[in-house]
Amino acid sequence: MAYLDASVLVALITPEPSSLAVQRWLNAARSDRLVVSDWSMTESASALGMKVRLREMPASELPEAWELLSSMVSASFEPLSPRRIDFERAIEFLAQPALGLRAGDALHLAVAVGAEAGPVVTLDKTMLRAARRLGIEAVNPNG
């Protein structure tokens, strides 16, 4: 089972430098169970809104991008909802400032750990480094 964070989901539905690598990784992982959390969806919505605000994507494309993501998740990925223990574990991760984690990334890692989902698939280098320091299997589709 592999846990996909928001950076991977957004690269799947919008053109980004990592989009091809993410698609290749996903094609190679088709036999695995792929999971995303409700938090991944929230962060993806935020990232899409940011793309519009930064004029990297026309506002007119936002509904179609969101529909594509929603239907992709419904058809191909298993949803996970963060639990209280996941928030508590995220706080434990955040109590280690040397990891450099932001709250959202700590929550991604905590949900993945709680669900025994591995690897965590992310394009975020800080999150990748922190996961590895915590002993959490993590991969970046870019290699």
Secondary structure by P-SEA (a helix, b strand, c coil): cbbbcaaaaaaacccccaaaaaaaaaaaacccbbbbcaaaaaaaaaaaaaaaaaccccccaaaaaaaaaaaaaaccbbbbbbcaaaaaaaaaaaccccccccaaaaaaaaaaaaacccccccccaaaaaaaaaaccbbbbccc
